């Protein structure tokens, strides 16, 4: 295994080196700089990279007495934790790449495991390519060398600053100006490679020599340059956006009625409030909105005219309108309007001018292909039993369409003859890509109709891409059950499912729809993900399906913590259902297991057992496999994810309230279980969906993923009053607590001690130190005795404990019950002992070491009217699978910093059966790391909502300075507690 690194060399190129896991990690004695003990040899590097000159160079790396610390990506035998780290010089073998060679290699998938430095350098290279693609470069002269210089404005400047902050220390090597230096070198190389050489003049001028130097690999400009440098600097200044409160703006206006007279209207716009604009006519007449702009400039007409003059340099067509003394607009034809839309508008924006485009053209329907399919079983509706599910054969036909509107042959012929890309179609102006139209017509001639499976239909857009057809799929329609699924008509047409008299639950309307949906998928052999919010009754909907079908055996895989809950719910709602729990050291196997399964309707087991008994369980004939808390297989490569996918079944169901916690790969894993192959291979899913959506927020990819998964995911949220009206609202609030003086002193001591160690560490050791620091700081925020572990007294030493006592006192006085969550089991025990003495009544405490029978007894005690009113729970042990609706208050004493996990814990109380408002309080200590991370945590919820939070590891990637800012104690954080 190799971990490849990339760093910038003093000679102006990229040096590539690697760590080799097969080499010894111990350095040989000698004079520094020593040879890196597990740095890859030149021969090894040559097997991986086909470019670059061989070289050696010296790096400053975090090191112990045994040698340099390995990169966190390098898998090596554990060597124990070094006691002390320091920076030390090490010599490595490397390949020196020119900027052009570097761009080519960095743009490819790394052949080996990339390090943080490689990923950073690749990000800079992608940025340089994007700047060159958009033409955001200007030619310049640097120390007698012709250079293409990237122009950074707006979002690009912000992106460059973000790259600078993220620069790994091993790459920066003490330099503060590295990003602009590297970015200029890479951009310059890209532009040079794209430009053809120009013929050399016999007696070239300074300008001609400069232009030639810009288009060849030799950047040196020979001879006397005269005043060229000054002229170029003046040019650069003229291209810079003007500073000031007002700027010239251009608005593209659609033709009126049926005409083809497009207009580019001139405006004056406030830079502080872009919605404040005045037309050029108002500016010239000093009327209307122009009077509001007069407070920004004494002569706004001069600002407008000067802006028009500058704009003509990047939009030459303006010259025609500037021949009058008071220019107000430019008249143009459809070709000119298209040039403005696709070329001039972007150039004007980059030059700092305002641009306003018709919303119809910005978000209008695009030309593409519409797929129409019909089942060979004509007339079969979604509610009729039968069909072959995703393997059913369909007749298909591709059609050219604009959006969802299929075009007639006459319309296609007219579009093919259009002279301009902007055409009027059915009374609306649309943008037509003539090249795309030709590609679509060619595809129709080759593959316009035929047969495909239902699975192929759902993957149609991917199939086109694999065939090299660069035409989007604008719509997919089908008849029969698949048409009902695609159009959302199924929910209206689902046949009611009758449950036997032995089923004792009364389903709410939305649960009846959920049952009908599950039954519908089951009849068609399709898998599904029931992703209702926690508390909406996924358990009872699944049990209703089993009771209604009466078909088995069904295998239910769930976490150990909820096995008892499934047993109780099954006995309560489906007493006739034959249930067998396959778990524990004494579980049966072989023929005895087969016999048990044969006489059972529902077999309940755990993810751990499935991982260990995969072979035996896979040999049995399962009617259905159900995963409860299916987020347990979010890592598709984990042993338990592979194990459940290996279980054959006619029908598969995933139950989860969080189909996506952090990354879309989790959704792929769940759907790969439910409907294997639906989303394609994991690698293809990542490139087509995960990266565009997570990194680029690509709306088209989001829509395509939603279209493909929506038929197989049913999600309802309990805050929707149309779904459930008898669930009271949840009131969430953050309780800000102050540290005591003792806590403040301990907090600062921990920060001072740990930051010194973090600053002198790297790799896995640094990651461990960061997480250890966070854990210790949270312990300080909880209580000094939690950090010190000295068994000292509890009262009067913690702001959080003082506030918790106040809340409990108030809640108990009103007869309410309270859940208190902590991620630390040892602190949970401290709370139990203290609160028991403080309130002179029993306090329950549930943690990972509690047995199943003890857990069930605790739940029953708390749920009973006379039971203890305070229940302390370890976040992981008590966060899923428990019904604790007796509580109307939830307190998160400390934070796990994962929105999905915290919400799951809260949902122990905020679920069906709750009759009162649930008040949720999350404690944070002011001016501490808790306070700062609390402000960040909300953004973690956005990813899951796009298509249907990690824990704390992301903190380990922050720079030392960023960590210091995050951890440091604010001056007003401390307040004494009486």
Protein Blocks (a to p, Z undefined) as FASTA:
>chain_A
ZZddddddfkopacdddddfkbcfbdcedddddddfkbccfklmmmmpcgdjdddddddd
dddfkbccddfklccddebjafbdcddddddddddddfklmmmmmmpccfbdcdfklmmm
mmmmmmmmmmmmnopacdddeehiacdddddehjlmmmmmmmmmmpcfklnnopaklmmm
mmmmmmmmmmmmmpccddddfbdcfklmmmmmmmmmblbdgdjekjmlmmmmmmmmmmpc
cedjbdcdddddddehjbfbdcdddddddfklmmlccdfklmmnopajllmmmmmpmblm
lmmmmmmmmmmmmmmmlmmmmmpfbdfbdcddfklmmmmmmmmmmmmmmnopacdddfkl
mmmccdddddddddfbghiafklgedjhjmlccdddddddehjbccdfklmmmmmmpmbf
bdceehiacdddfklmmmmmmmmmmmmgccddfklmmmmmmmmmmnopacddfbdcdehj
llmmmnopmmmmpccddddfklmbdcdfklmmmmmmmmmmmmnopacddfbdehilpmmm
mmmmmmmnopacddddddfklmmmmmmmmmmmmmmbccdddedjkbcehjllmmmmmmpf
bdcddfklmmmmmmmmmmpccfbdcdehkllmmpmmbmklmmmmmpgcfbdcdddfblbf
kbmklmmmmmmmmmghklopfklmmmmmmmmmmmnopaklmmmmmmmmmmmcccddfklm
klpmkbccdddddddddddfklmmmmmmmmmmmmmmmmmgghjllmmmmmmmmmmmmmmm
momklmnonopafehpafklmmmmmmmmmmmmnopacddddfbfklmmmmmmmmmmmnop
acddddfklcfklmmmmmmmmmpmklcfbdcddfklmmgopacfkbcbdcdfbaehiakl
mmmmmmmmmcghiabdcdddddddehiaklmmmmmmmmmmmmmmmmmmccklmmmmpcfk
lmmmmmpccfklpccdZZ
